[in-house]
Amino acid sequence: MKKTKLLVSVLLCAAMLATTACGGSKLPTEPAATPTPVAETKNDPKNDQPAATSTPTPEPVKKVSDLYSAGTTLRLACGYNNAKTGIAFSADIAGEGITLPDGKTYHTGDLKPTWAELEKILGVKLEDKYQGNSATNEFAFWKEKLEQVDMVIGNAGTLTEHGNNGDLVNIGNYLDMMPNFKAYLDANPIVRLSITGSTTGSNKGAVYFAPYFDGVNDIERMPLMRTDWVQKLLDGSGKFTAKSSLNLAKAVYEPYMPTSGKITVDVVKADGKSTEKVTKDYDKAGNIVAAMNKALASGKVSGVDAVNMLRDYIDKAYNGYYGTNRSDLFIGQNAAWDADELVALLRCVVANPQTLNGTDNVEGIFSREDANNQRRVDMYKLAGILFGVRGMESRSDYLYVGADGQLHDARLDEEAYTAIDRMHALAQEGLISESFVNTSAETSSTMLENDLGFMSYDYNQTQTILNKTKLNKNGQSGEKYMAVMVPVARWYDGTDANGVYMRFTESWRSVKTDAWAISVKGIGKDENKLYAALSLIDYAYSEKGQILMSYGPDAFIKTNADGSYVTFSFNGKDMPVISDATYEALWTLASGNYTNFARFYLGSTLSFVKSQAFEYQCTHEVGKEGAAKISAAIALGTIKHPELALTSNPWYTSVPTVLPNTTVETDLLNTYTEITSAASGYFGSGKNQNNLFVNLIAKGYTDDVLSSKATTLKTVTDTWNGKSYLALKQSAWKRITDYYKSDLAK
C-alpha cells in the first residue's frame, strides 16, 4: 500500500482544525467534520438577475491509509488469551524452528504469518509487547504504563470506561476516514451500538475499540448427541429388547410441556427444502414424563420398559409421522423434540448402558470440562433453550430486550430459577454427569473416548472433530457425535399472551467482549502512529483484510493457475478454499482444531472479523451433517434468533455487548460486586470463578440465605442490588437507542 507524507498545506490546515480528545488529551490532527457545502447566489451587474446557483465541490475526505509514513513502528500489546495466542511465536510453539505450509521456517519471537503479511501490506513495523494474558489481565498489566504501547487488548467494558477517561483514542472521530470499518458498522446497527462508548457531551458517539467477531450473524452453540445411541434405542419395528438394563431412578423432574390438548410446530421437511406442520397430540398419547412418573410411582421401571414407553408415545403423539425411524424426532432434519421428550430419552439412555456401550454406566448430559466453570456454564445456557428463558446466552451479562422494548435481566426473572430447578431435578435423577455434580476432572474428550457421554451443549467444529480423534477407540463402528436440532419450547415473544411453541436460540454470534484499542499516551503527538494504527483497524474490516484475519496469508489458500482463489459457496457467498498443505498441517499440528491452529500458528482469529468459512472446511463430515440441518432450519425460519438490528418486535433485538453507562454510573455499578464482579461475585463465567446458576444445577439450594427460589430471587434483586443494576443499564439502553434514532438512523 503506497504511503505518502502529509503535504505542508494539510498540516497547516490540520493544526488549525485539531480537536481535543475525550478527557482533554490532545491528539494529532484529529479531523474536523466534513463541511456541508452552502449554495451561493451572486447578482449579475448586467441584468441585475440572480446568477445560477453554484455549489463548491467539497474537498474529498482523506483516508487514514494515506496519512502516515512507511516504516512507522506500532507497539502491540495484543493477542487472544495466553502466550501461545499472540502475534509472535512463543517458544512452546516454535521450538527449535517450525516450517509451515508457506514454506517458511519460523522461530521464537518471529511474527506469525498473518502479522508478517500485515507488515508488508501496511508498510509498518510491528513490535510485539504482548505479555500473554487474557484480555482483562493484559489491560490490567498496561493500564498504568500505556505510554509504552500503541495498541492494547482489553475487555470491551473496561476499554469503554478508560476511553471515557481519556486514556484511549476515540476512533469514532475518524470513521469518515476509515471506509471499510465505517461500511461494516453501517451494515450492522447493533454492532455500532455495541461499541458506542458515550451518547452525550463532547464525546457523543465515541468508539474506543475495534470489535472482535468469532463469526457473526450465525448460530454459536448447538445441542450435540451420540445419534447412533438414539437410533439403537428408538428405531425399528416391534418391541425393544435387551439382555440387561437398569431400573430408572426415582422421578424428580415434572412435566414442562402440556399433559393434554394439542400443539402444532413448524419443522423442516426431511428433504430440507421446505417446511410443514407437525402436531403433538397429548390427548392421544399423554405426556411421556407424566406417564413415566406415574409408572415409577407404582413400582420399578426398567430401561427396556422405558424405551418401549417412549417408542409407543412417539408413534401416538405424532400419529405415525416418524414411522420406524423414531430417532428422527431428535436427530432428523424434521426433528421436533422438546424438553420432556429429551428427559424421557435421557432416562432410557442411562438405564441401558449394556446396549449402548457394553458397560454398567452411561452418563447423560455433560460439559466439555466438568471441573472448569468456563465450560460448566454451558449447562445453564442449555436450560435457557430447553425451557424458553431469555438472557441465559446474552451478549451482555444476562440482559435481554423484552417485547416491551425495555431491558430485562434473567437473574431477576422467576422463570430463570424455575428452569434451573428443572435442571437440578435432572441432576438428582442422575441424568447429568456425576463429574459435573461433583466437579471432578472428567472432560468431554475422556467421556467420548471411553464411550461414556451422551449429550452436551457446545461448539460444533471443535467438538465433532472428536469423531475422528476420540470415537471408535473401542473397535466399534458407526459411532456418531453430532449437532441436532434446537428444541421446541414455549417462548414469550409478545405475539401471544400464552406464549408461542417454537424453536429459538439466543446463542447468536455478535460482538465479543475482547477488543483492541489505541493508547493516547502511546501514540502521543506522533501522527504517523495514530494513522498507522487506524489503518490497521480499517484494513482488517476490508474484504481482503477479513480473509487475512481468518485464513492467514494467500500462501495458505488454494489458488487457480491465474492466482485467483479457489472458492466454495458458504452462506450464499463465495469464500476461499484452504490449501491441501494447510489442511494437512491443521491435523498434524492441532488435531483438527481450527481455532487452535489459526491462533497458535497462523496468528489469525485473534481479533476483528473471523469468517466461519475456514472453520467449516475443517469440520468433520459428521459435524457438517448436523450443521447443515440446523442451517436449513434457520434459512427456512423454523429456528428463530436475535437480530443485529433494532427490530419491529424488540424481543428479537440482540442486546448490545456493551452499553454506554456514564463514569458515575459505572462507578456505582462496580460497587454491586455480587453481580458485577467476575472474580468475587456470584455470576462469573471464567475458569476458576463462581456461578450461582451452575451451583444450583449441581447442588440445589444449600445455603442458609439462598434457601429457596423465593429467597434467592429476593437476595439477587434487593440485597445484591440487581434491581438497581438493571435500572442503570436501562438508562444506558434508552440513551443508546435515542442516540441511534436521532443521529445514526438517518
N, C-alpha and C positions, 0 to 999 in steps of 0.2 A: 504494500500500500504506500503510495507516494506521500511523503510528508513535506510540508513547507513551513518556513518560519513566518511569523506574523509580519505583515508589512508595517512600516512605521505609522502610516495613517490609521491602520486598525488599532495599533497600540495606543495611539493618542485618543482615538475615539473610545476605546475600552476603558482607558483611565478615567475619562470623563463620566462614563456610564456605570463604573464599578459600583456594585451594591454591597450591602452588609449582610453577611450570612447570619442564620439564626443564632441567637445567643451573643451577637455582637462581634463575632470573629470575621475579619476581613478575608475575602477570597479573591484571588487574582482574576481580573477581567470577567467577573460574573455578568452574564449578558442581561441587558435590559430587555423588556418586552418589545417585540417587533411592532413598530409604529403602524397605525392604521392610516392609509392614505386618505387625505382630505381633498375633495374636488375644489378647484379654484375657478372663479369667474372673473374675467377681465373685460373691460369696456373697449370697444373698437372706436378710436377717435374719429374715424371717417363717417360712420353712420350712427354712432352712439348706441349701437345694439350689443347685447352681450355676446361675447365670443363663445365658441364651442367649449364645453367643459373639458378640461384636461386632467388626467389622473396620473401623477408621477409614478413611474414604475418603482416599486419598493426594492431596496437592495436585498438580494437573496440571503437567507439565513445561512450562516456558515455552519459546517459540520465539525464536531469535535475532532473527527479523524484528520482534519486538515490543519489543526491548530497546535501541533507540538512538533518538536524536533526529533529526527531519527536518532536512536540510541538512548533515548530517555530511560532512566532506571526507575523501576517500580519495585518497592519492597512489599512483599505479600506475606502477611501472617494468616494464610488461608489454607484450608484443607477440608476434610469431612469430619472425622471424629476420632482418629488416632494416628500415630506416626506413619502407619502404612498408607494412609489415605491423604497424603499431601501432594503438592505439585512436583515434588522431587522424590527420588527413590530413597527409601530407608535401607539400612544395612541388612535387615532381615528379609527384604525382598530382592535387592540387587545382589547380595552376597559378594562373590568374587567377580561379578560381572554377569549380566543376563542378556541374551540375544533374543530379540523379539521378531515377529513376522515382517517388520520393515527392514530386516537385515542388519540393524544396528545393535551394538552391544552397549549396554548402559551400566553405570557404576553408581555406588552410593553417592548421593548428593547431586547427581545429574538430574536435570529437569526431565519429567516424564514426557513421552511423545507429544501429547496434546499441548503441553505448555512450551515445549521447544518449537513446535509448529506455530504457536501463537506469537512467540517472539519474532519469528520471521515475517508473519503476516502483518503485524502491527509495527514492526521496526523498533521494538523496545528491548530493554534488558530486564529480565525478571529475576529478582533476588528472593530466595526462599527464606522466610523468617518464621515459618510455622513451627510451633512447639509440640505439635502432635496431640492436641487436646480436643475434647468435644467443643462445639461452638460456644457454649456457655462458659466453659473454663478457659478457652483460648482468649476470649474477650476480657475475662477477668484478669488474665495474666498481663494484658497490654493496656488496660484502661487508664493506668496511671503513668504510662510512658508511650502515649500514642504518637509522640513526635518521632519515634523510632520506626514507624511503619506507615506505609501509604494506603494500603488496603488491609482490612481486617475482617475476620469472620465473627459472627455472634448470633445470639438468639434475637429474632425479629423484635420482640417486645423490648428487650434491653437496648437494641440499636435505636429504636424509636425514642426511647427515653433519653439516651445520650445525644441523639440528634437534636432533640428539643432543647437540650442543654448547651448546644453549640459545639459539640465535640466532633460531629460528623458532617460531611458536605451534604447540602440539600440538593440532591440530584434533580429534584423537580424543577429547579431554576434553569436546567439545561435541556429539558425534554425536546424542545423545538430544534435543538442541535443534534439530537440523537434519534434519527428517523426510524431505526429498527426497533429500539426499545419503546418508543412512543407508539408505533403501529401495534406492537404487541399489547400494550396497555389499553389502547383504544378498542381493540377487538375483544378484550376480556374485562368488563367493568368491575367484577368482584375482585379481580387481581389488583386493579387500580385502587379500589377502596382498601384492600388488604395491606397496601404498602403506604397509604397516606398517613403521615405522622401527625398532621395538625390540620384543623379546619377553620382556625381563627387567627387573627392577628397578622403580623408581617410575614410569618412563615406559613400562611394558609396554603394548603395543597402540597406541603412539603413531602418529599420522598427521601428517606435516609438510607435506603438499602436496595440492592438488586435482588429480587426474589428467586428462590430455588423451587423448581418443579421436578419431582421424581415421577415424571409422566404428568399429564394434565388432561382434565376433562375425560376421565376414564375411570372404570371401577378399580378399586385398590385391593382390598381383601375379599376372599371368597371362601365359602364352606368347602372343605376338602374331605373326601371319604375314600375308604377302601371299597370301591364299587364292585369288585369281584366278590366281596363278602355279602353285599346286598343281594347280588344275583344268586349266590349259593342258598341264601335263606328264603327268598321270595319267589323265584321263578320255577316254572314247570307245572305240570298238571298233577292232580291227585294230592294226597296229604304229604306234608313234610315229615320225614322220619330221620332219626339219628340213633346211633348206638348208645350215646351218652350225652346228657345235658345236665345243667344245674337248675336249681329252682330259683325263681325270681325272688328278689329281696322284698321286704315289706314295703308296701306302697306308701310313698310320702307325697309325690307330685300329684296335683289335682288338675283336672282339665282346664285348658286355656280356651280352646275353641268351643263352639256350641255343642250341646248334647242333644239337641233336637232341631228340626227345621232343615232348611237347605240354604246353601250359599253357592254362588257362581263366581268363578275366577277365570281370567283370561290366561291362556297358555299359548305357546308357540307350537304349531303342528309338528309332528315327528319329522317332517321333511325340512323343517327350519325356514320355510319360505313365507308362511302366513300364520295367522292366529285363529284360534277357536275358543269357545267357552266350554268349561268343564264344571260339572255340578258335584258338590259334596253333599250327599243325601244322608243326613243324620237321622231322619225319621226311619229310613230303611235299615241303616247299618248301626246306628247309635254312635257314640263317641268311643274310640278304641281305648283311650286311657280309662274312661269310666267303666268300660266293660272289664278291662284287666283288673282294675282296682276292686270291682265287685267280686270277681273270681278269687282274688287274693284274700279278701275279707272272709271268704267261705272256706279257704284252705290253701294248700300249696298249688302253685302253678309252675310246671316245668318249662324249660326252654323250648321244648318241642311243642307243648301246648300253646305257648305264647306265639310262636311263629305261625301256627295254624289259625290262631285267632286273628292275627294281623292279615294273613292271606285272605281269610273269609271277609274281613272288614273291607279290604281294598276292592274285592270283587263286588260287594254290595254297595258300598258308598259311591263307587264310580260306575256302577251299572255295567261292569264288564269292560269298561273303556280300555284298560291296560292288558286285558287278556291274560295269557300265562306269563307275560313279561312284566309282572307286577313291580319289579325293581325300577321300572321307568317312572313310577310315582316319585322316586327320589333322584334317579340318576339320568333320566331321559331328557331329550330336548323338550318334551311336553310334560315335564315334572310339575307337580302341583302340591308338594308336601308342605306340611305346617309343623308347628312345634309339637303338638300332641302326637302326630304320626311319627315324628322323629323320636320322641320319648319311647313309644312302643317299639320302634326299631332298635333303639339302644338296649332296651330290656332283652330283646331277642338276641342281640349281639353278645352281651356279656354273659348270657345264660347258655350259650352254645360254643364255648371255646374249642371243644374237641372237633366240631365240624369245621371251624374256621381256621384254626392253626395247630390242631393236634395236641394242645396243652390243656392245662386246667385253668388258664387265666387269659382273659382278653380285657383290655381297657377301652372304655367308651370314648369320651371327648378328652383330648389332651392339648396342652400348649407346646409350642416348639421347645421351650426350655422351662420345665415346670418349677425350677428354682430361681428363675430370672424374672423379676417384676416387669421388665420391659416387654416380655412375651406373655406373662400371666394376664396382663390387662386385656389381651385378646379375648379372654373368657367373658368379660362383661360387655365387650363390643359385640360378641356373638349374641348375648342376651338381648341387645338392642334390636337386632333384625329378627330374632325369634319371636319377640313379644311386642313389637311395634312401639319402641321407645326411642324418641329423638334425643340427640345430644350425646349419645354414647360414643359416637365417632366424629365428633365435631372437629372442625378445623381450628377452633379456638376454645380451649378448656372444654367445658361441657355445654356450651351455648348453642342455641339454635333459634331461628326465626319462626315464630308461630303464625298461624293463619290470620292472627290479628295484627301482624306487622311488627309486633314487639319482640324483644329478646326474651328468651326463657333459658333456664338453667336446669339440666337434668337432675342435678344434685338437690334441687328444691322440689322436684316432682315426685309425688307419691307413687306414680306408675313405675318410675325407675326402680324404687326399692321393692315393689311388688315383683318386678322382673328378676331382680337379684335374689329375692326369696325363692322364686321358682328354680333358679339355677342352683341354689343351695339344696333344694329338695332333690335335684339330680345327684348332687354330691352325696347326700345322705343315702340314696339308693345304690351308690356305687357306680353310677353312670358317668361320672367324671373321674379321671385317673387318680389313683391313690397318691401318686407322686405330686400331683397338683395340690391335693388336700393337705398333704404333709410337707410340701415344699422340699422334696428331695432333689437330688442332682440329675434325675432322669431327664432325658432330652428326646425330642421327637425322632431324631435320627436313630437313636437306640430303640425307640418304640417300633419303628418301621423295620429296622434291621432284624430285630428279634421277633417280628410278626405279631406284635402285641397291640398296637394302637389302631383305632378305627377312624377317628374323625378329629379334625382341628379347623380353626378359622385363621387363615394365614395368606401369604402371598403365593400366587400360582407358580411363577417361574422358579423361584428359589427352592420351593418345597417339592414340586413334581419332578425335579431332576433326581429326587431320591428313588424314583422308579428305576433309574439306571445304576445309581451308586449304592443303594441300600436294599431294595427289594430283591426277591428271588435268591437271597442268600441261603435259604433252606432247601434249595433244589426244587422248589415248587414253580409252576408256570402259571401264567395268566394273572399274576398279581397286578392290580391297577390302583394307584392312589391318585385321585384326580379331583378337579373342581366340579361341583354340582350346582344346580340352580339355587338361587336365593329363595328362602321360604316365603310362603304366603302368611301374612299376619294382618291384624286389624290396625290400621293407621288412621289417625285423626287429622286429616289434611284440611279440614274445614269445609269439605264439599258435602258432608253428611254428618249430622249430629251423632249418629250411631257408629261412625267410623266406616272405613272402606276396607274390605278384604282385598289385598293386592300385594304385590312384591315391591319392596322399596329398599334401597341401600343408601345409607349415609356415608359409606366408605367410598368417597368420590374424590379423585385427585385434584388438588388445588395448590395454592402456595404453602410450602412447608415452613417450619418455624426457624430454620437456619438460613442465614443470608450473608452477603458480602457488602461492606460499606467502605467509604473513603474517609480517611482521617484528616481533619482540618489541620491539626498541628503537623502531621506527617508531610503533607504537601507544602505547608507554609505559603510562601508567596511564589512558589515555582509553578508558573502556568503550564509548563511542559508536563509536569507530573499530573496536574489536575486534568488536562485534556487527554493525556495518555490513559489515565485511569478510567475516565468517562468513555473513551474509545473502546477499551477492553470490554466494558459492560455492554456498550451498544453493539459491538461485533458479535457478542455471544447470543444476541437475540435476532441476528440476521439469519436467513435461511441456511447459508453456508456455516455460520457460527453454531447453529443448533446441531448440525450434523457433526461438527468437530467436537462439541461438548458431549455428544452421545457416543460417537463411533471412534473418536480419535482421528488422526490424520488419514489422508487418502490412501496411504500405503497399507492400511488395514482393511480397505474396502475393495471389493471385486469390481474391476473395470472392463469395459469393452476395448476393442482394438484402437478406437479413436480416443481413448482416455476417459470417455463418459462412464458414469456409474451403471453397473448392472442393477436393476431395481426390481422390486416386487410391490404389490398393492397392499398397503397397510392402513386400515381405517379410511379407505377411499382415496389415499394419496400414495403416489409412487415414492418409495423410500429405498435407500441403498442396501445392497446385499453385502454382508461381510465376506472377506476373502476366505478361501479354504484354509489357509495357513492360520488366520485369526481364529477360526472355529476350532482348529486343532489345538492351538495354544490355550484357548479358553478351557478346554477339558484337561489338558496336560498340567496347566499351572493353577487352575481354580476349580477343578472338578465340575465344570459346567455352570458355576455360579457367576452370572453375568456381572452383577454389581461389584463383586469382589475383584473380578478380572479387570473391569473398567477402572475402578478406583486404585487398585494396587499397582497395575502395570501400565495402563494407558494414560491415567491421570484424568480421564473423563468422568462424568457423572459425579462431580464434586459440588457443582452449583449450577445456577442458571437453568436452562431447559433441557431435560433429559427426555429424548424420544423413546417410547416403548418399542419402537421398531427393531432396534438391535436386540433388546431383551427377548422379544418374541421369537427371533430366529434361533435363540439359544434355548428355547423352551423345549422340554422333552415332548415327544409326539403325544403322549398321554395328556400332558399339560395343555397342549394345543387343542386336543379334542374337547376337553372340558371348557376351556376358554371360548372356543368357537360357539358352543351352545349358549353360553352367557352373553356373548357379543350379539348373537342373533336376537336374543330376548330383549336386550337393550335397544337394538336398532328398531325392533318391531313394537316397542313401547310396553312390553309386559313386565319389564323391570324399570321402575321409575327411580329417579335420583335427584339430588340438588342440582341447581343450575348456577353457572358462574356469571350470573346477571341478576338484576332486580326484576323478579318475575311478577306477573299479574296476580298470582296467588303467592303471597310472601312465604308460605310454608315451604315452597320449593326453592327459595333463595338460599344459596350457600352462605353461611356466615363468614365474614372476612377473617383471615388468620390473625390479624392484629387490628385492634380498634384504637382510634386516636384519643386516648384519655389525656387530659392535661397533666402537667407536672404535679400539681396539687392533688389531683385525683389519683395519680399513680402512687404518690407517697402514702396516701390513705389506703389504697388497695394493698400496698406492701405490708401494712400492719395487720391485715387479715391472714395471718400466716397459716392458720389451719387449712385454708382452702386455696391459698395462692402460692405458698412456698413448696417448691418441688422437693427440697431437701428435708424439711422438717414437718411438712403438712400431711394431710390425710388422703390426698388425691394425686400423688406423684405417679409418673409413668416410666421413670428411669430404672435402671437395673437393680440398684440396691435401695430403692425408695419404697415408700409405704402407700398402699392404696386401699381405701376403705371398702370399695366395691369388691375388690379381689378377696379381701379378708372375709367379707360377709358370705361370699360364694363358698369359700373353703370351710369356714368355721361357724357361720351364723352369728347371732347376737350374743356375745360372751362378756362384754364389758358392762360394768355397773351403770355407766352413763348411757352407753349405746345398747340398751337392753331390749329394744323392740323397734319395729319400723317407726312407730309414732315418736318415740323418744329420740331416735336418730335423726329423723326429719326435722324435729324441733331444734335439736342441737346444731345441725348444719345451718338451718335457716336463721336462727336467732343468736345462739351462743357463739357460733363461728362466723357470724356476720355475712352469711350467704345472701340474705335479703339486701343488705347494704351493698355488697359486691355487685349484685345484679343491677341495682339502681344506678351505680356508677357506669357500668358497662352499657346500660340502656341510654344514658345521657350521651355517651360517645357514639352509639349506634344512630341516635337521632341526628346528631351533628353531621355524621358522615353521609347519611342519606340525604339530608338537607343540602349539604355541600354538593353532592352528586347532581341533584336535581337543578340546583341554581348555577353551578359552574361547569359541570362536565357534560351533562346530557343536553347539549345544545347543538 
